């Protein structure tokens, strides 16, 4: 008769009401005398399995009942451990199916004078680009306002599909004045960073960023490029990049996948003004 090994090393006959077989994961007994709450201990173990690849993206996490059985805790404790992992962005719950490992959302910090490529490289990830359009055009009213130029000003238009680790993440459009960046239309940006090219070849670097964010549904073309369903949530980020003199030199509109990116704004604390007069 087939037997299965339980966490405490004992064996139970298959087909009986003993605990069902457990996956080959390195579960460790919890320290129930520790001041660290049991859900936190379970979360730490599961997060360790995710980070080391023992639990990969798409894998099902043990359910709350399974966690309760494995660790000898209540279902409530198991549920809290799963909720904590979900809050960290490493799991997603699917109704009637369970909880599955997912890629955490990437953070897009507003106002930081760094490029997309620089942000991704700082995380130790690999980025790639597919050029969708690269041609000369003229400034529309919206782009002219963003670049602070006249309507109809000759521009270079670059539209790219940007990916991280091979996964499409955003569609990015950039507009630059042709007069200021002569010859830029001849450069292949499939494997080149636009910001680095501007810095190294034209001596222009970002000193200030003005950004605004809005939510919008994905159209059919955007959905197809990003590998998502039509009308899925997108984050639309309008970005104006300025040089050290405050002159706008790049207008950017980026459409980020809402399921993979979250926007963060870090504002410096401001000390309250000193009160006048004598203290009461």
FENWO-V165255 format. One record per backbone hydrogen bond with DSSP energy under -1.0 kcal/mol. NH is the residue of the N-H (numbers start at 1). CO is the residue of the C=O. Records with the same first field share a line. If there is no record, write none. Layout:
BEGIN
NH->CO  CO
END
This chain:
BEGIN
4->12
6->10
9->6
12->4
14->2
16->13
25->23
27->25
32->30
34->31
41->37
42->38
43->39
44->40
45->41
46->42
47->43
48->44
49->45
50->46
51->47
52->48
53->50
54->49
55->49
58->101
59->56
61->99
67->63
68->64
69->65
70->66
71->67
72->68
73->68
78->74
79->75
80->76
81->77
82->78
83->79
84->80
85->81
86->82
87->83
88->84
89->86
90->85
92->100
94->98
97->94
98->94
100->92
101->59
102->90
106->260
108->262
110->264
114->112
119->115
120->116
121->117
122->118
124->121
125->120
128->163
130->161
132->159
133->159
135->157
137->155
139->153
144->140
145->141
146->142
147->143
148->144
149->144
152->139
153->150
155->137
156->176
157->135
158->174
159->133
160->172
161->130
162->170
163->128
164->167
165->126
167->164
169->162
170->162
171->255
172->160
173->253
174->158
175->251
176->156
178->154
181->177
184->181
186->183
187->184
197->193
198->194
199->195
200->196
201->197
204->198
207->242
208->242
210->240
212->238
214->236
216->234
218->232
223->219
224->220
225->221
226->222
227->223
228->223
231->218
232->229
234->216
235->256
236->214
237->254
238->212
239->252
240->210
241->250
242->208
243->247
246->243
249->241
250->241
251->175
252->239
253->173
254->237
255->171
256->235
257->169
258->233
260->257
261->257
262->106
264->108
END
